[in-house]
């Protein structure tokens, strides 16, 4: 039996796949520890006269074998690892004694000093296992574990891969502008990138956090030559990936909401380059929300429609059915439509929309320079000129514009 618990434990990762593990006791401790043993592929036998409902469900599902009885000497035969978690100190001591005789690594939930192994506070993320031991202070172990895992998850703690890897591209939605609104996964992939090809509308503040070795490419400044802008971007993604570099295409909002993300994904697929898409928070919902406008509201709007306004209604390239949109009672959200909003308003009114329909333009939403300009369909063209509203701005049309968090308290 180990007597000196002050000496540091020697850390090691046990590979238990297909190997016999015995758990004695079916209470809350076993309920917490069993899932990790099952995930490790261990051949688990539970010895306990009773068990929690969750542990019983594991047995019923065939994930563990359950011997519904008390511990008996010899139960650890051929076991590689044992977890002792009963409420009976005498039984726990007997199991520990057998483990010592059979040289089986044994964890005791009631007496860490009497155990031959300790269970670290463990977290897993993207193929990395974090295990923390701080002696007899499990709360500190958990706090350190949580800090490391969270840092890896949100990208504030970078741990890039250094072994050779296959070409890889991630199409990452950066959200509406506020750097805190990128997804956790998106931020982590940014921290692991070798090359970042960024859009003008992506969260620029995140680029300042990148390590010095990361090559940042402004998509708007990629030389086009004989290619169109999008073709040049596609080629840049492919060429950097073929060099074995980890490439992130950082976009504003969501890659598949007017972001041409599918064009890039298709080009990468044709080139045989693996690609993952990380969804982003779309400005069509988040920017109105940041300005206090709900795109849906009980008793006001049961639907919302998102439309690209980069092509005017009278342009033959337009794919939007403005006549049908004018008949909808819900909310209409228009992206990329600031310079076309006069013609858009005229088209909606011509197709029957009330000229007094309220409207709001939210410029540079979720950023420090956000501002909101209110108007109606009949006044919006003049308001945009008078207030010098400029892109990027999200336009919200409908009765939800009149709603406010404190409306019913006035």
QUIVENNOR-V206297 format. One record per pair of residues at least 24 apart in sequence whose C-alpha atoms are under 10 Angstrom apart, sorted by the first residue. I is the first residue (numbers start at 0). J is the second residue. Records with the same first field share a line. If there is no record, write none. Layout:
I: J ; J
This chain:
0: 95 ; 96 ; 98 ; 99 ; 100 ; 112 ; 113 ; 114 ; 115
1: 99 ; 112 ; 113 ; 114 ; 115 ; 116
2: 112 ; 113 ; 114 ; 115
3: 112 ; 113
4: 111 ; 112 ; 113 ; 114 ; 115 ; 134 ; 135
5: 112 ; 134 ; 135
6: 134
7: 132 ; 133 ; 134
8: 115 ; 116 ; 117 ; 132 ; 133 ; 134
9: 116 ; 117 ; 132
10: 116 ; 117 ; 119 ; 130 ; 131 ; 132
11: 130
12: 128 ; 130
13: 39 ; 79 ; 80
14: 39 ; 40 ; 41 ; 79
15: 39 ; 40 ; 41 ; 42 ; 43 ; 79 ; 80
16: 40 ; 41 ; 42
17: 41 ; 42 ; 43
18: 42 ; 43 ; 77 ; 78 ; 79 ; 80
19: 43 ; 44 ; 75 ; 76 ; 77 ; 78 ; 79 ; 80 ; 81
20: 44 ; 45 ; 63 ; 75 ; 76 ; 77 ; 78 ; 79 ; 80 ; 81 ; 82 ; 103 ; 104 ; 105
21: 45 ; 46 ; 63 ; 64 ; 74 ; 75 ; 76 ; 77 ; 78 ; 79 ; 80 ; 81 ; 82 ; 83 ; 105
22: 46 ; 47 ; 63 ; 65 ; 70 ; 74 ; 75 ; 80 ; 81 ; 82 ; 83 ; 84 ; 85 ; 105 ; 106
23: 47 ; 48 ; 66 ; 68 ; 69 ; 70 ; 74 ; 75 ; 81 ; 82 ; 83 ; 84 ; 85 ; 90 ; 91 ; 94 ; 107
24: 48 ; 49 ; 50 ; 51 ; 68 ; 69 ; 70 ; 82 ; 83 ; 84 ; 85 ; 86 ; 87 ; 90 ; 91
25: 49 ; 50 ; 51 ; 52 ; 53 ; 54 ; 55 ; 65 ; 67 ; 83 ; 84 ; 85 ; 86
26: 50 ; 51 ; 52 ; 53 ; 54 ; 84 ; 85 ; 86
27: 51 ; 53 ; 54 ; 84 ; 85
28: 82 ; 83 ; 84 ; 85 ; 108
29: 53 ; 54 ; 82 ; 83 ; 84 ; 85 ; 108
30: 54 ; 55 ; 57
32: 82 ; 84 ; 118
33: 57 ; 62 ; 63 ; 82
34: 62
35: 121
36: 62 ; 63
37: 62 ; 63
38: 62
41: 79 ; 80
42: 78
43: 78 ; 80 ; 81
44: 74 ; 75 ; 78 ; 81
45: 70 ; 82
46: 70 ; 71 ; 74 ; 83 ; 85
47: 84 ; 85
70: 94
71: 97
72: 96 ; 97
73: 97 ; 98 ; 101
74: 98
75: 101 ; 102 ; 103
76: 101 ; 103
77: 101 ; 103
78: 102 ; 103 ; 104 ; 105
79: 103 ; 104 ; 105
80: 104 ; 105 ; 106 ; 116
81: 105 ; 106 ; 107 ; 115 ; 116
82: 106 ; 107 ; 108 ; 114 ; 116 ; 117 ; 118
83: 107 ; 108 ; 109 ; 110 ; 114
84: 108 ; 109 ; 110
85: 109
110: 135
111: 135
119: 144
120: 144 ; 145
121: 145 ; 148
122: 147 ; 148 ; 149
123: 148 ; 151 ; 152
124: 148 ; 149 ; 151 ; 152
125: 151 ; 152 ; 184
127: 151 ; 158
149: 183
150: 183 ; 187
151: 183 ; 184 ; 186 ; 187 ; 188 ; 190 ; 191
152: 182 ; 183 ; 184 ; 185 ; 186 ; 187 ; 188 ; 190
153: 181 ; 182 ; 183 ; 184 ; 185 ; 186 ; 187 ; 188 ; 189 ; 190
154: 183 ; 184 ; 185 ; 186 ; 187 ; 188 ; 189 ; 190 ; 191 ; 208 ; 209
155: 186 ; 187 ; 190 ; 208 ; 209
156: 187 ; 190 ; 191
157: 187 ; 188 ; 189 ; 190 ; 191 ; 192 ; 209 ; 210
158: 187 ; 190 ; 191
159: 187 ; 188 ; 190 ; 191 ; 192 ; 193 ; 245
160: 191 ; 192 ; 245
163: 243 ; 244
164: 243 ; 244 ; 245
165: 240 ; 241 ; 242 ; 243 ; 244 ; 245 ; 272 ; 273
166: 237 ; 238 ; 239 ; 240 ; 241 ; 242 ; 243 ; 244 ; 245 ; 246 ; 271 ; 272 ; 273 ; 274
167: 192 ; 236 ; 237 ; 239 ; 240 ; 241 ; 242 ; 243 ; 244 ; 245 ; 246 ; 247 ; 267 ; 272 ; 273 ; 274 ; 275
168: 192 ; 194 ; 195 ; 236 ; 237 ; 239 ; 240 ; 244 ; 245 ; 246 ; 247 ; 248 ; 264 ; 267 ; 272 ; 273 ; 274 ; 275 ; 276
169: 195 ; 236 ; 245 ; 246 ; 247 ; 248 ; 249 ; 264 ; 273 ; 274 ; 275 ; 276 ; 277
170: 196 ; 246 ; 247 ; 248 ; 249 ; 250 ; 253 ; 254 ; 255 ; 260 ; 261 ; 263 ; 264 ; 274 ; 275 ; 276 ; 277 ; 278 ; 279
171: 197 ; 201 ; 247 ; 248 ; 249 ; 250 ; 251 ; 252 ; 253 ; 254 ; 260 ; 275 ; 276 ; 277 ; 278 ; 279
172: 201 ; 202 ; 248 ; 249 ; 250 ; 251 ; 252 ; 253 ; 254 ; 255 ; 256 ; 258 ; 260 ; 276 ; 277 ; 278 ; 279 ; 280 ; 281
173: 197 ; 198 ; 200 ; 201 ; 202 ; 203 ; 205 ; 248 ; 249 ; 250 ; 251 ; 252 ; 253 ; 254 ; 277 ; 278 ; 279 ; 280 ; 281
174: 200 ; 201 ; 202 ; 249 ; 250 ; 251 ; 252 ; 253 ; 254 ; 278 ; 279 ; 280 ; 281 ; 282 ; 285 ; 286 ; 365
175: 200 ; 201 ; 202 ; 250 ; 251 ; 252 ; 253 ; 279 ; 280 ; 281 ; 282 ; 283 ; 284 ; 285 ; 286 ; 363 ; 364 ; 365 ; 366 ; 391
176: 200 ; 201 ; 202 ; 203 ; 204 ; 205 ; 251 ; 252 ; 280 ; 282 ; 285 ; 286 ; 363 ; 364 ; 365 ; 366 ; 367
177: 201 ; 202 ; 203 ; 204 ; 205 ; 363 ; 364 ; 365 ; 366 ; 367
178: 202 ; 203 ; 204 ; 205 ; 206 ; 365 ; 366
179: 204 ; 205 ; 365
180: 252 ; 279 ; 280 ; 285 ; 365
181: 205 ; 251 ; 252 ; 253 ; 277 ; 278 ; 279 ; 280
182: 277 ; 278 ; 279 ; 280
183: 277
184: 277 ; 278 ; 279
185: 247 ; 249 ; 276 ; 277 ; 278 ; 279
188: 245 ; 246 ; 247 ; 277
189: 213 ; 245 ; 246 ; 247 ; 248 ; 249
190: 247
191: 245 ; 246 ; 247
192: 244 ; 245 ; 246 ; 247 ; 248
193: 239 ; 240 ; 243 ; 244 ; 245 ; 246 ; 247
194: 236 ; 239 ; 240 ; 244 ; 245 ; 246 ; 247 ; 248
195: 236 ; 245 ; 246 ; 247 ; 248 ; 249
196: 221 ; 232 ; 235 ; 236 ; 246 ; 247 ; 248 ; 249 ; 250
197: 247 ; 248 ; 249 ; 250 ; 251
198: 248 ; 249 ; 250 ; 251 ; 258
199: 249 ; 250 ; 251
200: 249 ; 250 ; 251 ; 252 ; 363 ; 390 ; 391
201: 248 ; 249 ; 250 ; 251 ; 252 ; 253
202: 249 ; 250 ; 251 ; 252 ; 366
203: 249 ; 251
206: 249
213: 245 ; 246
214: 246
215: 247
216: 248
217: 249
218: 248 ; 249 ; 250
229: 259 ; 262 ; 263
230: 262 ; 263 ; 266
232: 263
233: 262 ; 263 ; 264 ; 265 ; 266 ; 267
234: 263 ; 266 ; 267 ; 270
236: 263 ; 266 ; 267 ; 272
237: 263 ; 266 ; 267 ; 268 ; 269 ; 270 ; 271 ; 272
238: 270 ; 272
240: 267 ; 272 ; 273 ; 274
241: 270 ; 271 ; 272
246: 274
247: 274 ; 275
248: 276
249: 277
250: 279
251: 279 ; 280 ; 281 ; 282
252: 278 ; 279 ; 280 ; 281 ; 282 ; 283 ; 284 ; 285
253: 277 ; 278 ; 279 ; 280 ; 281 ; 282 ; 283
254: 278 ; 279 ; 280 ; 281
255: 279 ; 281
256: 280 ; 281 ; 282 ; 283 ; 305 ; 306 ; 307 ; 334
257: 281 ; 306 ; 307 ; 334 ; 335
282: 332 ; 334 ; 363 ; 364 ; 365 ; 392 ; 393
283: 331 ; 332 ; 333 ; 334 ; 392 ; 393 ; 394 ; 395
284: 332 ; 393 ; 395
285: 364 ; 365 ; 393
286: 360 ; 361 ; 362 ; 363 ; 364 ; 365 ; 366 ; 369 ; 392 ; 393 ; 394 ; 395
287: 332 ; 359 ; 360 ; 361 ; 364 ; 365 ; 371 ; 393 ; 394 ; 395 ; 399 ; 400
288: 364 ; 365
289: 361 ; 364 ; 365 ; 366 ; 369
290: 359 ; 360 ; 361 ; 362 ; 364 ; 365 ; 369 ; 370 ; 371 ; 400 ; 403
291: 371 ; 399 ; 400 ; 401 ; 402 ; 403 ; 404
292: 359 ; 361 ; 395 ; 398 ; 399 ; 400 ; 401 ; 402 ; 403 ; 404
293: 330 ; 395 ; 398 ; 399 ; 400 ; 401 ; 402 ; 403 ; 404
294: 329 ; 330 ; 331 ; 332 ; 395 ; 396 ; 397 ; 398 ; 399 ; 400 ; 402
295: 329 ; 330 ; 397 ; 398 ; 399
296: 329 ; 330 ; 398 ; 399 ; 402
297: 399
298: 399
299: 328 ; 329 ; 330 ; 397 ; 398 ; 399 ; 402
300: 327 ; 328 ; 329 ; 330 ; 397 ; 398 ; 399
301: 328 ; 329 ; 330
302: 327 ; 328 ; 329 ; 330 ; 331
303: 327 ; 328 ; 329 ; 330 ; 331 ; 332 ; 395 ; 396 ; 397
304: 329 ; 330 ; 331 ; 332 ; 333 ; 395 ; 396
305: 330 ; 331 ; 332 ; 333 ; 334 ; 394 ; 395
306: 331 ; 332 ; 333 ; 334 ; 335 ; 336 ; 394
307: 332 ; 333 ; 334 ; 335 ; 336
308: 332 ; 333 ; 334 ; 335 ; 336 ; 337 ; 338 ; 339 ; 340 ; 342 ; 343 ; 394
309: 333 ; 334 ; 335 ; 336 ; 337 ; 338 ; 339 ; 340
310: 335 ; 336 ; 338 ; 339 ; 343
311: 336 ; 338 ; 339 ; 340 ; 341 ; 342 ; 343 ; 346
312: 339 ; 340 ; 342 ; 343 ; 344 ; 345 ; 346 ; 347
313: 342 ; 343 ; 346
321: 346 ; 347 ; 348 ; 349 ; 350
322: 346 ; 347 ; 348 ; 349 ; 350 ; 351 ; 352
323: 347 ; 350 ; 351
324: 350 ; 351 ; 352
325: 349 ; 350 ; 351 ; 352 ; 353
326: 350 ; 351 ; 352 ; 353
327: 352 ; 397
328: 352 ; 397 ; 398
329: 396 ; 397 ; 398 ; 399
330: 358 ; 395 ; 396 ; 397 ; 398 ; 399 ; 400
331: 358 ; 394 ; 395 ; 396 ; 397 ; 398 ; 399
332: 358 ; 359 ; 360 ; 393 ; 394 ; 395 ; 396 ; 397
333: 360 ; 392 ; 393 ; 394 ; 395 ; 396
334: 390 ; 391 ; 392 ; 393 ; 394 ; 395
335: 390 ; 391 ; 392 ; 393 ; 394
336: 360 ; 389 ; 390 ; 391 ; 392 ; 393 ; 394
337: 362 ; 380 ; 383 ; 388 ; 389 ; 390 ; 391 ; 392 ; 393 ; 394
338: 380 ; 383 ; 384 ; 388 ; 389 ; 390
339: 380
340: 376 ; 379 ; 380 ; 383 ; 394
341: 376 ; 377 ; 378 ; 379 ; 380 ; 381 ; 382 ; 383
342: 380
343: 376 ; 380
344: 375 ; 376 ; 377 ; 378 ; 379 ; 380 ; 396
345: 376 ; 377 ; 380
346: 376
347: 376
348: 376 ; 377
352: 376
353: 377
354: 378
355: 397
356: 396 ; 397 ; 398 ; 400
357: 395 ; 396 ; 397 ; 398 ; 399 ; 400 ; 401
358: 394 ; 395 ; 396 ; 397 ; 398 ; 399 ; 400 ; 401
359: 392 ; 393 ; 394 ; 395 ; 396 ; 397 ; 399 ; 400 ; 401
360: 388 ; 389 ; 391 ; 392 ; 393 ; 394 ; 395 ; 396 ; 400
361: 388 ; 389 ; 390 ; 391 ; 392 ; 393 ; 394 ; 395
362: 388 ; 389 ; 390 ; 391 ; 392 ; 393 ; 394
363: 388 ; 389 ; 390 ; 391 ; 392 ; 393
364: 391 ; 392 ; 393
373: 400 ; 401
374: 400
